[in-house]
Amino acid sequence: MAAVTAAVFALGLPSAAPARAETTGTVKAPTTPRMNAANLKSGQDGVYNAGQVLTLVCHAAGEPVKGFFSYQISDGGWDSLWYKTSDGHYVADVDIDTRTLDALGPDCGGGGSAPAAATGEDKAARAMAWARGQMAADPDNTVQCETFVEQAYSHAFRYPSAMDAFNDFNRKGLIHTNADNIPEGALVFTSNPGFDHGTGHVMLSEGNGQYLTANYFTPPHIREIRPSPSDSQNIFLGWAYAP
């Protein structure tokens, strides 16, 4: 989870092509499952052991899990980032040291090769599909709201809280203040200081006036909601496209 691409230097004739650095991660947990896909239900083929250096082919948004580096992750320690390794299996980012919190390499959805640039609509559709899948598979997950929307977008951005994200987007002029016709996949920010103690709240717009939220105060914690216009305690702050 925390990974620097290993530096590789090529020595040779000036005409030789430079060596390409491999993206690697070192296993820090005593053992971590060697999975067939980016979730714990996909089937396990043994384990990777502490100290093993894995070559990371691509990254994927998968099942949120906890592990060795959970203590570094705010909002409960859940991490949905996974990597496909050079042996064709998957490893959870939370158990490996990559020297960064960002996703490394191409998205596995592109087959491990450099994918074409995704449009905003493609990104939003993938994020919403992932979020709806989590709502169906694990609705009582207590993952915090900011972590949930970051996981939906494969950790393309990271903030300590929803309010930190809102304030940064607002400084950059990215916040829209209209409360109607919010597009699907947009990040919708609200605040109820008496409940969230200043950390704010963020949800994913479904594009139809409903929002998909995590960390709801009663189970199921991941659910669809339609905010009541008469709720004077929950303040609408604005919305932004995911970066």
CORRA-V907633 format. One line per field, one symbol per residue. phi: phi as a letter, one per 20 degrees, with the letter a starting at -180 (. if undefined). A space follows every 50 residues. Layout:
phi = ???
This chain:
phi = .ebefffcdddrfgeffffefeecbdfdfgbcfdeebeaedeoddmcedg nfedeeeadbecffcdagegfedfmnnecdecceefenddcfgfdcedmb eefdmffffemneffffefgffffffffffffffffebfegegfffffff ffdllfbbbfbffffgfffffemeeddfedlfffnfeddcbcgfdelnem bccdfencndcdcdmffcfffdbeccgefeefeeefeqcbfff
